[in-house]
Amino acid sequence: MSQLINIAEGWFDFIQGTPYTKELMKYRLAICDTCPEKKQMSALGVFLVSTVNNEASLFKCGKCNCPLASKSAATGSKCPLGKWDIAGTETQLAMY
């Protein structure tokens, strides 16, 4: 259930697009770009995500199948492989 809440929070944060969320996504997606679990979304997923934001990531995590656009925006989300953690615990990210 908490994963569903994190995904919903992620979509809200993704759509809201605050400066903090954009920086958080940029940081996390840079890490995901080097991950072998990064997979192309289905055609439907690509359509839905690009309809909301045509600059969004059109990939998903192959480990948990979450869209990276929303997963990377959710402050309470963490990488299932431990590559990034809940927002506020990521020391490399300059917090606003």
C-alpha positions in Angstrom: 0.0 0.0 0.0 2.8 2.4 0.8 4.2 2.0 -2.7 0.8 3.0 -4.2 0.9 6.1 -1.9 4.4 6.9 -3.1 3.4 6.6 -6.7 0.4 8.9 -6.2 2.5 11.4 -4.3 5.1 11.2 -7.1 2.5 12.0 -9.8 1.3 14.9 -7.8 4.8 16.2 -7.3 5.7 15.5 -10.9 2.7 17.5 -12.1 3.2 20.3 -9.6 6.8 20.7 -10.7 8.3 22.8 -7.9 11.9 23.9 -8.2 12.7 21.3 -5.4 10.9 18.5 -7.3 12.7 19.4 -10.5 16.1 19.3 -8.8 15.3 16.0 -7.1 14.1 14.4 -10.3 17.2 15.6 -12.1 19.5 14.2 -9.5 17.7 10.8 -9.3 17.2 10.4 -13.1 20.9 11.0 -13.6 21.6 8.0 -11.4 18.8 5.9 -13.2 20.4 6.8 -16.6 23.3 4.5 -15.7 21.3 1.6 -14.3 20.8 -1.6 -16.3 17.2 -1.8 -14.9 16.1 1.3 -16.8 13.6 0.1 -19.3 11.5 1.7 -22.0 7.8 2.2 -21.0 5.0 0.7 -23.0 3.4 2.7 -25.8 0.5 3.5 -23.4 2.8 4.6 -20.7 4.8 6.8 -23.1 1.5 8.4 -24.3 0.2 9.1 -20.7 3.5 10.5 -19.4 4.2 12.7 -22.4 0.7 14.0 -22.3 1.3 15.3 -18.8 4.8 16.6 -19.5 6.5 16.2 -22.9 10.0 16.6 -21.2 9.4 13.7 -18.8 11.4 10.5 -18.6 9.7 7.8 -20.8 11.3 5.0 -18.9 10.4 2.8 -16.0 12.3 0.8 -13.4 12.7 -2.8 -14.4 13.0 -3.9 -10.8 9.7 -2.4 -9.5 8.1 -1.4 -12.8 7.4 2.2 -11.6 7.5 5.0 -14.1 10.7 6.9 -13.5 8.9 10.3 -14.0 6.7 9.8 -10.9 9.1 7.6 -8.9 11.9 10.2 -9.2 9.6 13.0 -8.1 8.1 11.3 -5.0 9.9 12.6 -2.0 9.1 9.5 0.0 10.3 7.1 -2.6 13.6 5.2 -2.8 15.3 3.2 -5.4 14.7 -0.6 -4.9 18.4 -1.2 -5.7 19.5 1.3 -3.1 21.0 3.8 -5.5 19.0 6.8 -4.1 17.0 7.1 -0.9 14.1 9.1 0.6 14.4 12.9 -0.1 16.3 14.7 2.6 18.7 11.8 3.1 20.5 12.3 -0.2 23.5 14.3 0.8 24.6 15.1 -2.8 21.3 17.0 -3.5 21.4 20.7 -2.6 18.2 21.2 -0.6 16.1 24.3 -1.1 
